[in-house]
Amino acid sequence: SARGLMVSTFHTLGLNILRKEHSHLGYRPGFSIFDAQDSLAVLRDLMGRDFAADSEHAEKCQWQISEWKNQLILPDQAMSIAEDEQQASAAKVYQRYVDALKAYNAVDFDDLILKPVLLFREHAEVLKKWQARIHYLLVDEYQDTNGCQYELVKQLVGIREALTVVGDDDQSVYSWRGARPENLVQLQKDFPRLKLIKLEQNYRSMGRILRAANELISHNPHIFDKKLWSAMGEGDPIRVIGCRDDEHESEKVVSELLYHKLKNQADFKDYAILYRSNHQSRPIERVLREHNVPYFLSGGTSFFSRVEVKDIMAYLRLLANQDDDNAFLRVINTPRRGIGASTLQALGNYASKRNTSMFGACFEMGLAEQLSEKAMHKLEHFTKWLIDIADRAKRGNLMEAIRDMIEEIDYRAWLEEVTGDPNQATRRMDNVEELLTWIARIIDNDTVEQSIGDIASRLTLMDILERQEDENQADAVHLMTLHAAKGLEFPHVFIIGMEEEILPHRTSIEEDGIEEERRLAYVGITRAQRSLVFTLANSRKRYGEKTECENPKSIQKNVKNVAKHIYLIFAVC
């Protein structure tokens, strides 16, 4: 019955389109997808030619370019709409960034939506093919779509208008990522035949929880008015716990959780502790560990997603498979070897015409006609060195060859250069040593001799299994930000740090973003199924010093009306 059904995220759909239609956009097969760290490295390299490419400035430009891509603003438009010096800097590097990605035969995360939209604009026959493939389109979480995603939906639906969307403007909490809840309003203009169906009965939460959520969000303007209700009963009273400081708050939350678990014979996995910002989890984690309470920190950085681990893994992949263009592109200038984007573009074009890998193309005589003698020498030096390492690994001691490789590229010095901080470089190098320890264990524990390819595959599988084990841990308390909690549900929820400048966040108060803070709290409240607890503190440690917290204006001690309490926190600022 599910035959012909396609279920995917916007970005997965975009990737599928690009994989099938890449030639129309001038990309070669096997194009790379650059993550945020890869993209930032490209920007730093480009910006370094014009001005000091400090990390913060490069990151701001990266964010601005991403914002423009999400709203379908191309490089030629960006310069004309730049409103300040920061935007002008981003606009200046935007086109060169696009060109550099093309030279690397790569796209970034935002391109997975932008490129299909541009493809469909420029190639009507390709659009018709995809419209014929997708007869009916259902889009969930529509309030989180950005301008580019909305355009993709319009293109795919076409004149047939076989479209269903599900959305809640009260749960739009990603404006900082380009989300536009007003897309729900735009739907009525672009698709006037759409019928509105309100889903107001809630099958997750008890009545008290829903009334608190309704009271809170009623102070925001609405695209569509609604009022959640439940037929599941009132449930436990919502509790508000005042604490001396963040340490006391952590101890109180954990003790309340343990008491509630014992009293109700619940599991640890039934509990979630939600917070506005990641730093709030640290004291909670410490107390949980002290009490031997298992927990899962959602959004934690995977070992294999760290830049330094990805670098060394890319070297291993390329040693094992010289046809891996993605690995080649990652390591060719890690560390810098003076091989620029124009050289890589010429190499990529030549490799594509010859139907070979970029690594293999470096050994063909015809390449010398496309490159300068200096560029050719640099490529030959790198590829011959890598083949020598691969030969040493095959004929001699594998572990010794890998260590030699890391030493010969002087990776520690590279880390010091890119971080600008010897201590941070040491921490990153420790992760490399941890990776080498894992490799040594694989070699020592297997009776069959392992090749570099075997090791790279084993490590990748270990990463996948480790993530699955963490995420599916049988019984552990969930710790996550309110943003990460969106779409999830838990029987019992604690929301900590319910005080001004934390929730609502200081930046949102200063930038008149209180409505989104209400929506964020609304999301947190409606994650709870049976019980809900709020905590706030009189003081917190910030940057190593204790500072007094501003309790919500007009709030009275021992507030019994929780809905009023929340209202005061978010409405009176």
ZAMARGU-4260 file (C-alpha; in steps of 0.2 Angstrom, whole numbers, plus 5000, padded with zeros to 4 digits):
<rodrens>
0) 5000/5000/5000 | 5015/5011/5002 | 5021/5008/4984 | 5027/5025/4977 | 5027/5034/4993
5) 5042/5045/4996 | 5046/5051/5014 | 5060/5063/5016 | 5066/5080/5023 | 5067/5095/5012
10) 5086/5093/5011 | 5085/5074/5007 | 5073/5078/4993 | 5085/5092/4987 | 5099/5080/4987
15) 5090/5067/4977 | 5086/5080/4964 | 5104/5085/4963 | 5110/5068/4962 | 5099/5064/4947
20) 5101/5081/4938 | 5118/5087/4943 | 5124/5089/4925 | 5111/5102/4921 | 5120/5113/4935
25) 5138/5109/4929 | 5142/5097/4943 | 5151/5081/4941 | 5145/5064/4948 | 5150/5061/4967
30) 5149/5080/4971 | 5154/5084/4989 | 5142/5091/5003 | 5152/5103/5013 | 5146/5104/5031
35) 5147/5121/5041 | 5165/5118/5046 | 5170/5114/5028 | 5161/5130/5022 | 5169/5141/5036
40) 5186/5135/5030 | 5183/5140/5012 | 5176/5157/5018 | 5192/5160/5029 | 5203/5156/5015
45) 5194/5168/5003 | 5192/5182/5016 | 5211/5181/5021 | 5215/5188/5004 | 5206/5205/5008
50) 5205/5207/5026 | 5209/5199/5043 | 5198/5184/5043 | 5196/5182/5061 | 5184/5167/5066
55) 5170/5178/5072 | 5169/5189/5057 | 5170/5174/5045 | 5156/5165/5055 | 5145/5181/5054
60) 5148/5181/5035 | 5144/5162/5034 | 5128/5165/5044 | 5123/5180/5032 | 5126/5170/5016
65) 5116/5156/5023 | 5102/5168/5027 | 5102/5175/5010 | 5102/5158/5002 | 5087/5153/5013
70) 5078/5168/5006 | 5082/5165/4988 | 5094/5180/4988 | 5108/5178/4975 | 5125/5186/4975
75) 5121/5200/4963 | 5106/5205/4974 | 5115/5204/4990 | 5127/5219/4987 | 5112/5230/4983
80) 5102/5226/4998 | 5117/5226/5011 | 5112/5237/5025 | 5128/5238/5035 | 5147/5235/5035
85) 5145/5217/5040 | 5132/5213/5027 | 5143/5222/5014 | 5158/5211/5019 | 5147/5195/5017
90) 5140/5201/5000 | 5158/5205/4994 | 5163/5187/4997 | 5147/5178/4993 | 5150/5176/4974
95) 5168/5170/4977 | 5162/5158/4989 | 5149/5151/4977 | 5163/5150/4964 | 5175/5141/4976
100) 5162/5128/4980 | 5159/5125/4961 | 5178/5123/4959 | 5178/5110/4973 | 5163/5101/4965
105) 5154/5104/4981 | 5138/5111/4988 | 5134/5117/5005 | 5119/5112/5016 | 5108/5127/5010
110) 5112/5123/4992 | 5102/5107/4994 | 5087/5117/4993 | 5093/5133/4983 | 5101/5123/4968
115) 5085/5113/4964 | 5075/5129/4965 | 5087/5137/4952 | 5087/5121/4942 | 5068/5121/4940
120) 5068/5140/4936 | 5081/5137/4922 | 5075/5120/4915 | 5057/5119/4913 | 5058/5101/4906
125) 5067/5095/4922 | 5053/5103/4933 | 5039/5095/4922 | 5048/5078/4925 | 5048/5080/4944
130) 5030/5087/4944 | 5025/5071/4935 | 5034/5061/4948 | 5026/5069/4963 | 5007/5068/4962
135) 5003/5073/4979 | 5013/5083/4992 | 5011/5083/5011 | 5022/5095/5021 | 5024/5094/5040
140) 5030/5108/5051 | 5026/5121/5038 | 5028/5135/5050 | 5047/5131/5050 | 5049/5133/5031
145) 5060/5147/5024 | 5058/5157/5008 | 5068/5144/4997 | 5058/5129/5004 | 5042/5138/5000
150) 5047/5141/4982 | 5052/5123/4980 | 5035/5117/4986 | 5026/5129/4974 | 5037/5123/4960
155) 5033/5105/4963 | 5015/5107/4966 | 5012/5117/4950 | 4995/5120/4943 | 4988/5104/4950
160) 4988/5111/4968 | 4987/5093/4976 | 4995/5100/4992 | 4992/5097/5011 | 5002/5106/5024
165) 5002/5104/5043 | 5008/5118/5053 | 5006/5128/5070 | 5012/5146/5070 | 5013/5145/5089
170) 5028/5133/5087 | 5038/5143/5075 | 5055/5144/5084 | 5067/5145/5070 | 5067/5163/5064
175) 5086/5163/5067 | 5087/5149/5054 | 5076/5159/5041 | 5059/5151/5046 | 5044/5161/5041
180) 5028/5157/5050 | 5020/5170/5038 | 5022/5156/5024 | 5006/5149/5032 | 4997/5166/5027
185) 5005/5166/5010 | 4997/5149/5007 | 4980/5156/5007 | 4985/5169/4993 | 4995/5156/4982
190) 4983/5142/4984 | 4965/5150/4988 | 4957/5133/4986 | 4965/5126/5001 | 4954/5121/5015
195) 4958/5125/5033 | 4955/5112/5046 | 4960/5116/5065 | 4967/5102/5075 | 4963/5108/5093
200) 4960/5092/5103 | 4977/5086/5110 | 4980/5068/5113 | 4997/5070/5122 | 4995/5082/5137
205) 4983/5083/5152 | 4971/5098/5154 | 4981/5109/5166 | 4996/5108/5155 | 4986/5113/5140
210) 4978/5128/5149 | 4995/5134/5155 | 5001/5133/5136 | 4985/5142/5130 | 4986/5156/5143
215) 5005/5159/5138 | 5003/5159/5120 | 4987/5170/5120 | 4998/5185/5123 | 5005/5183/5105
220) 4997/5189/5089 | 4990/5174/5079 | 4989/5169/5061 | 4975/5156/5066 | 4966/5157/5082
225) 4965/5140/5091 | 4963/5133/5109 | 4970/5116/5114 | 4960/5105/5124 | 4961/5087/5131
230) 4949/5073/5135 | 4962/5065/5146 | 4958/5074/5163 | 4966/5088/5173 | 4982/5079/5178
235) 4994/5084/5192 | 4996/5103/5197 | 5010/5112/5188 | 5024/5116/5200 | 5035/5131/5202
240) 5051/5128/5212 | 5061/5143/5217 | 5080/5140/5221 | 5095/5150/5229 | 5106/5147/5214
245) 5110/5136/5199 | 5119/5123/5210 | 5104/5122/5222 | 5092/5121/5206 | 5102/5106/5199
250) 5101/5097/5216 | 5083/5101/5218 | 5078/5095/5201 | 5088/5079/5203 | 5081/5075/5220
255) 5063/5079/5214 | 5066/5068/5199 | 5072/5053/5210 | 5058/5055/5222 | 5045/5056/5209
260) 5052/5041/5200 | 5052/5031/5216 | 5034/5036/5220 | 5027/5033/5203 | 5038/5017/5199
265) 5043/5026/5183 | 5058/5024/5172 | 5072/5037/5169 | 5068/5038/5151 | 5051/5045/5156
270) 5059/5061/5162 | 5066/5076/5152 | 5075/5091/5158 | 5074/5106/5146 | 5083/5122/5145
275) 5085/5138/5134 | 5104/5137/5132 | 5117/5122/5132 | 5127/5129/5146 | 5113/5126/5158
280) 5116/5108/5157 | 5133/5107/5165 | 5128/5108/5184 | 5113/5096/5180 | 5125/5084/5172
285) 5137/5085/5187 | 5123/5081/5200 | 5116/5067/5189 | 5133/5059/5188 | 5135/5061/5207
290) 5119/5051/5210 | 5123/5038/5196 | 5108/5043/5186 | 5110/5038/5168 | 5106/5052/5155
295) 5107/5056/5137 | 5113/5073/5131 | 5104/5077/5115 | 5114/5087/5103 | 5131/5082/5110
300) 5145/5082/5098 | 5149/5064/5090 | 5167/5060/5092 | 5168/5056/5073 | 5160/5073/5069
305) 5175/5083/5076 | 5185/5092/5063 | 5201/5084/5068 | 5194/5066/5067 | 5186/5070/5051
310) 5203/5076/5044 | 5212/5060/5049 | 5198/5049/5043 | 5198/5057/5026 | 5217/5054/5025
315) 5213/5035/5029 | 5199/5035/5016 | 5210/5042/5003 | 5224/5030/5007 | 5212/5016/5005
320) 5203/5023/4990 | 5211/5035/4978 | 5195/5037/4969 | 5187/5046/4984 | 5186/5064/4978
325) 5177/5069/4993 | 5191/5064/5004 | 5204/5071/4991 | 5196/5088/4992 | 5195/5088/5011
330) 5214/5084/5014 | 5222/5092/4999 | 5224/5109/5008 | 5224/5101/5026 | 5237/5108/5030
335) 5238/5121/5017 | 5249/5116/5002 | 5246/5132/4991 | 5234/5123/4979 | 5221/5135/4975
340) 5203/5135/4969 | 5207/5138/4951 | 5220/5124/4951 | 5207/5112/4958 | 5194/5118/4946
345) 5205/5115/4931 | 5209/5098/4939 | 5191/5094/4942 | 5186/5099/4924 | 5200/5088/4917
350) 5196/5073/4928 | 5178/5074/4923 | 5182/5075/4904 | 5194/5060/4906 | 5181/5051/4917
355) 5194/5048/4931 | 5196/5053/4949 | 5205/5069/4953 | 5219/5059/4962 | 5221/5048/4946
360) 5221/5064/4935 | 5236/5070/4943 | 5247/5056/4935 | 5241/5060/4917 | 5252/5069/4905
365) 5238/5079/4898 | 5235/5088/4915 | 5252/5097/4913 | 5244/5107/4898 | 5230/5113/4909
370) 5241/5119/4924 | 5256/5130/4927 | 5272/5121/4931 | 5271/5126/4949 | 5254/5120/4952
375) 5258/5103/4943 | 5273/5101/4955 | 5263/5104/4970 | 5250/5091/4965 | 5263/5078/4960
380) 5272/5081/4977 | 5256/5078/4987 | 5250/5062/4977 | 5267/5054/4977 | 5269/5057/4995
385) 5252/5049/4998 | 5256/5034/4988 | 5272/5032/4998 | 5262/5032/5014 | 5250/5019/5007
390) 5265/5008/5001 | 5273/5009/5019 | 5256/5004/5027 | 5254/4989/5015 | 5272/4983/5016
395) 5277/4988/5034 | 5269/4992/5051 | 5252/4999/5048 | 5251/5009/5064 | 5268/5016/5062
400) 5264/5022/5044 | 5248/5031/5050 | 5258/5040/5064 | 5272/5044/5052 | 5258/5052/5040
405) 5251/5063/5054 | 5269/5068/5059 | 5275/5072/5041 | 5260/5084/5038 | 5264/5092/5055
410) 5246/5091/5060 | 5249/5098/5077 | 5256/5114/5070 | 5241/5115/5058 | 5229/5114/5073
415) 5238/5128/5081 | 5237/5139/5066 | 5219/5136/5063 | 5214/5138/5081 | 5226/5151/5086
420) 5226/5143/5104 | 5239/5131/5109 | 5228/5124/5123 | 5214/5121/5111 | 5226/5113/5098
425) 5232/5101/5112 | 5214/5096/5116 | 5210/5093/5097 | 5227/5083/5096 | 5221/5072/5111
430) 5206/5067/5100 | 5218/5062/5086 | 5227/5051/5099 | 5210/5044/5104 | 5207/5039/5086
435) 5224/5031/5085 | 5220/5021/5101 | 5204/5015/5093 | 5214/5010/5077 | 5227/5001/5087
440) 5213/4991/5096 | 5206/4985/5080 | 5223/4979/5074 | 5227/4970/5090 | 5210/4962/5093
445) 5208/4955/5075 | 5216/4939/5070 | 5214/4943/5052 | 5227/4956/5045 | 5218/4973/5043
450) 5220/4985/5028 | 5218/5004/5029 | 5201/5001/5020 | 5195/4989/5033 | 5200/5000/5047
455) 5191/5015/5039 | 5175/5005/5037 | 5176/4998/5054 | 5178/5015/5062 | 5163/5022/5052
460) 5152/5007/5057 | 5157/5010/5075 | 5152/5028/5074 | 5135/5023/5067 | 5132/5010/5080
465) 5138/5021/5094 | 5126/5035/5089 | 5111/5022/5088 | 5116/5015/5105 | 5117/5033/5113
470) 5100/5038/5106 | 5091/5022/5110 | 5098/5020/5127 | 5086/5009/5136 | 5083/5020/5152
475) 5091/5037/5153 | 5085/5055/5158 | 5084/5066/5142 | 5094/5083/5143 | 5091/5095/5129
480) 5087/5112/5124 | 5070/5118/5120 | 5074/5119/5102 | 5080/5101/5102 | 5064/5095/5111
485) 5052/5101/5097 | 5043/5086/5090 | 5046/5075/5105 | 5036/5071/5121 | 5039/5064/5138
490) 5028/5059/5153 | 5037/5071/5165 | 5046/5087/5160 | 5056/5100/5170 | 5059/5117/5162
495) 5074/5125/5171 | 5080/5143/5171 | 5063/5152/5170 | 5069/5169/5173 | 5073/5185/5164
500) 5088/5185/5152 | 5088/5166/5152 | 5070/5162/5147 | 5066/5174/5140 | 5084/5176/5133
505) 5093/5192/5135 | 5096/5194/5117 | 5077/5192/5113 | 5072/5205/5126 | 5084/5217/5118
510) 5079/5214/5100 | 5061/5213/5103 | 5060/5195/5101 | 5049/5191/5115 | 5035/5183/5104
515) 5047/5169/5099 | 5053/5166/5117 | 5034/5163/5121 | 5033/5151/5107 | 5048/5142/5113
520) 5041/5141/5131 | 5025/5135/5123 | 5034/5121/5114 | 5043/5116/5130 | 5026/5116/5140
525) 5017/5105/5127 | 5031/5092/5127 | 5024/5086/5144 | 5011/5073/5145 | 5007/5070/5163
530) 5018/5082/5174 | 5027/5098/5172 | 5039/5108/5184 | 5047/5125/5182 | 5062/5131/5191
535) 5070/5148/5193 | 5085/5154/5204 | 5089/5170/5213 | 5107/5169/5207 | 5118/5160/5194
540) 5136/5159/5190 | 5141/5168/5174 | 5159/5168/5168 | 5164/5161/5184 | 5156/5175/5195
545) 5139/5174/5204 | 5127/5187/5198 | 5109/5190/5204 | 5095/5185/5193 | 5081/5196/5188
550) 5065/5187/5193 | 5051/5192/5181 | 5044/5209/5184 | 5029/5210/5195 | 5030/5192/5200
555) 5024/5189/5218 | 5032/5176/5230 | 5023/5159/5231 | 5013/5162/5215 | 4999/5148/5215
560) 4992/5152/5198 | 5005/5144/5187 | 4997/5151/5171 | 4998/5169/5178 | 5016/5165/5183
565) 5021/5161/5165 | 5011/5176/5159 | 5021/5187/5170 | 5038/5179/5164 | 5034/5182/5146
570) 5022/5196/5144 | 5028/5208/5157 | 5046/5213/5151
</rodrens>
